[in-house]
Amino acid sequence: MHHSQTHLRTRPIGAGNLRAFEAVARHLNFRAASEELALTQSAVSRQIQSLEEDVGAALFLRHTRAVELTSAGALLLGSVARALPPIDGAVRQIRQSAGRKSVSITTFASFASMWLIPRMEVFQRDNPEIDIRIDASDVALDMDVADVDLAIRYGPASAMPPQAVRLFGEQLAPVINPRLLRNGLAIKKPQDLAEFTLIEAGDAHRTHLEWLTWRRWFDEQHLNKLSPKRWLHFNYAYQMVQAALAGQGVVLARLPLVSEAIAHGDLVEVLPHTRMDSPMAYWLICGPRSASRPEVQAFCAWMVELAALTQKTNAQRSA
């Protein structure tokens, strides 16, 4: 018996039970872990018991209505939580290379919803064999370790890595739903904006996006004392544009992101001579493990082509 216990404590543990352990430790709940893993609670419980026998120590304190990690469990979780994500990433890459071609893109939500997604139909039509996965998040992923092929970033050149490809810059301009310009209302000079609701990001004055604010535009137009009819604040650029599309006010829009809406007549640019340059630009970054794949190269070429068209359209509109 003593020999059997020693053998159990020194041989490497089986990896199959670590997934159940990580899920229970993350949820601190057997039921939630079993639902995530698509297993019964008893099956998850057996996996944890087997792992505890392999480790030689209790990993959880089981209370009537709760589960608590022991010190041994906390120690093991630290290693397991670091080990599983890269394993999962490697498996996804293997499955990806063995199966259909696909391209994964990470970008921020406003760019995805306002510029990328409306144009995706063309790429999908011309490349039906390539699957696309878009991860819209305001959290910038580390391209050296993230399970994505491409990143579309927004920022100044100084904040971008050397391999970043500049897609286009931007200008800011007041835009409005043309319905609001009926019934005698008009915007022929900047002072006319005092008769309208102005739409703005709620946290722009507290972040690095301060130059996207109406206050900055007022300063450019020497209108320090202008006071609008009311203010309407949102968290994201796409929400601000949605409000303008709904006729709720005038938004100081990033022109590349509303070029389609302007082209379709859903929004109109007022006071085009008051466009304000932004120090920001939109950048395409390819992950180090993805640059050689033909499907990724095809998507990059398509992005660069469309970006050039966006830049040309905005330049023509300002001429």
VENKA-V246995 format. One record per backbone hydrogen bond with DSSP energy under -0.5 kcal/mol. CO is the residue of the C=O (numbers start at 1). NH is the residue of the N-H. E is the energy in kcal/mol with one decimal. If there is no record, write none. Layout:
<<CO | NH | E> <CO | NH | E>>
This chain:
<<1 | 5 | -2.1> <2 | 6 | -2.2> <3 | 7 | -2.3> <4 | 8 | -2.3> <5 | 9 | -2.1> <6 | 10 | -1.3> <7 | 11 | -1.8> <14 | 17 | -0.6> <15 | 18 | -1.2> <15 | 19 | -0.6> <17 | 21 | -2.1> <18 | 22 | -2.7> <19 | 23 | -2.0> <20 | 24 | -2.5> <21 | 25 | -2.7> <22 | 26 | -2.0> <23 | 27 | -2.3> <24 | 28 | -3.0> <24 | 29 | -0.7> <28 | 67 | -0.8> <29 | 33 | -1.8> <30 | 34 | -2.5> <31 | 35 | -2.2> <32 | 36 | -2.0> <33 | 37 | -2.3> <34 | 38 | -0.8> <34 | 39 | -2.4> <40 | 44 | -2.0> <41 | 45 | -2.6> <42 | 46 | -2.2> <43 | 47 | -1.9> <44 | 48 | -2.2> <45 | 49 | -2.4> <46 | 50 | -2.5> <47 | 51 | -2.1> <48 | 52 | -2.6> <49 | 53 | -2.1> <50 | 54 | -2.1> <51 | 55 | -2.9> <52 | 56 | -2.6> <52 | 57 | -1.1> <59 | 70 | -2.0> <60 | 62 | -0.6> <61 | 63 | -0.8> <61 | 68 | -2.3> <66 | 63 | -2.5> <68 | 61 | -3.9> <70 | 74 | -2.5> <71 | 75 | -2.0> <72 | 76 | -2.3> <73 | 77 | -2.6> <74 | 78 | -1.6> <75 | 79 | -0.9> <76 | 80 | -2.5> <77 | 81 | -3.1> <78 | 82 | -0.8> <79 | 83 | -1.8> <80 | 84 | -2.5> <81 | 85 | -0.6> <82 | 86 | -0.6> <83 | 87 | -1.3> <84 | 88 | -2.9> <85 | 89 | -2.6> <86 | 90 | -2.3> <87 | 91 | -2.3> <88 | 92 | -2.4> <89 | 93 | -2.1> <90 | 94 | -2.3> <91 | 95 | -2.8> <92 | 96 | -2.5> <93 | 97 | -2.6> <94 | 98 | -1.9> <95 | 99 | -1.4> <101 | 131 | -2.7> <103 | 133 | -2.5> <104 | 149 | -1.6> <104 | 150 | -2.2> <105 | 135 | -3.4> <106 | 152 | -2.4> <107 | 137 | -2.6> <108 | 112 | -2.1> <109 | 113 | -2.6> <110 | 114 | -2.2> <111 | 115 | -2.2> <111 | 116 | -2.4> <112 | 117 | -2.9> <115 | 119 | -0.6> <116 | 119 | -1.2> <116 | 120 | -0.8> <117 | 120 | -1.1> <119 | 122 | -1.1> <119 | 123 | -0.8> <120 | 124 | -2.6> <121 | 125 | -2.3> <122 | 126 | -2.1> <123 | 127 | -1.7> <127 | 130 | -1.8> <129 | 101 | -0.7> <129 | 131 | -0.5> <131 | 103 | -2.5> <133 | 105 | -3.2> <133 | 135 | -0.5> <134 | 136 | -0.7> <135 | 107 | -2.0> <135 | 137 | -0.8> <138 | 140 | -0.6> <141 | 143 | -0.8> <142 | 145 | -1.5> <142 | 146 | -2.8> <146 | 148 | -1.3> <149 | 287 | -3.6> <150 | 106 | -2.6> <151 | 153 | -0.6> <151 | 285 | -2.9> <152 | 108 | -0.5> <153 | 283 | -2.8> <155 | 281 | -1.4> <156 | 159 | -1.6> <157 | 160 | -1.7> <161 | 164 | -1.8> <164 | 166 | -0.5> <165 | 284 | -2.9> <168 | 282 | -2.7> <170 | 278 | -1.8> <171 | 255 | -2.5> <172 | 276 | -2.7> <173 | 253 | -2.2> <174 | 270 | -2.0> <175 | 251 | -2.1> <176 | 268 | -2.6> <177 | 180 | -2.0> <178 | 181 | -1.5> <179 | 182 | -1.3> <182 | 185 | -1.5> <189 | 192 | -2.2> <190 | 193 | -1.8> <191 | 194 | -1.6> <192 | 195 | -1.8> <193 | 196 | -1.9> <196 | 229 | -1.7> <196 | 230 | -0.7> <197 | 250 | -2.9> <198 | 232 | -2.0> <199 | 252 | -0.8> <200 | 234 | -1.8> <201 | 204 | -0.9> <203 | 206 | -1.5> <204 | 207 | -1.1> <207 | 210 | -0.8> <209 | 212 | -2.1> <210 | 213 | -1.5> <213 | 217 | -1.6> <214 | 218 | -3.5> <215 | 219 | -2.1> <216 | 220 | -1.9> <217 | 221 | -1.8> <218 | 223 | -2.8> <219 | 222 | -1.0> <223 | 226 | -1.8> <230 | 198 | -2.3> <232 | 200 | -2.5> <234 | 202 | -3.1> <236 | 240 | -1.8> <237 | 241 | -2.2> <238 | 242 | -2.2> <239 | 243 | -2.1> <240 | 244 | -1.8> <241 | 245 | -2.8> <242 | 246 | -1.8> <243 | 248 | -2.4> <244 | 247 | -1.7> <250 | 199 | -3.2> <251 | 175 | -2.3> <251 | 253 | -1.3> <253 | 173 | -1.7> <253 | 255 | -0.9> <254 | 257 | -1.6> <254 | 258 | -0.7> <255 | 258 | -1.0> <255 | 259 | -0.6> <258 | 262 | -2.3> <259 | 263 | -2.4> <260 | 264 | -2.0> <261 | 266 | -1.9> <261 | 267 | -1.4> <262 | 265 | -1.1> <268 | 176 | -2.0> <268 | 270 | -0.6> <271 | 274 | -2.3> <272 | 275 | -1.2> <276 | 172 | -3.0> <280 | 170 | -0.6> <281 | 155 | -2.3> <282 | 167 | -3.3> <282 | 168 | -1.0> <283 | 153 | -2.1> <284 | 165 | -3.0> <285 | 151 | -2.7> <287 | 290 | -1.7> <287 | 291 | -1.0> <290 | 293 | -1.7> <293 | 297 | -2.3> <294 | 298 | -2.4> <295 | 299 | -1.9> <296 | 300 | -2.5> <297 | 301 | -2.4> <298 | 302 | -2.1> <299 | 303 | -2.6> <300 | 304 | -2.6> <301 | 305 | -2.1> <302 | 306 | -2.4> <303 | 307 | -2.6> <304 | 308 | -2.1> <305 | 309 | -1.6> <306 | 310 | -2.4> <307 | 311 | -2.5> <308 | 312 | -2.3> <309 | 313 | -2.6> <310 | 314 | -2.3> <311 | 315 | -1.9> <312 | 316 | -2.4> <313 | 317 | -2.1> <314 | 318 | -1.4> <315 | 319 | -0.9>>
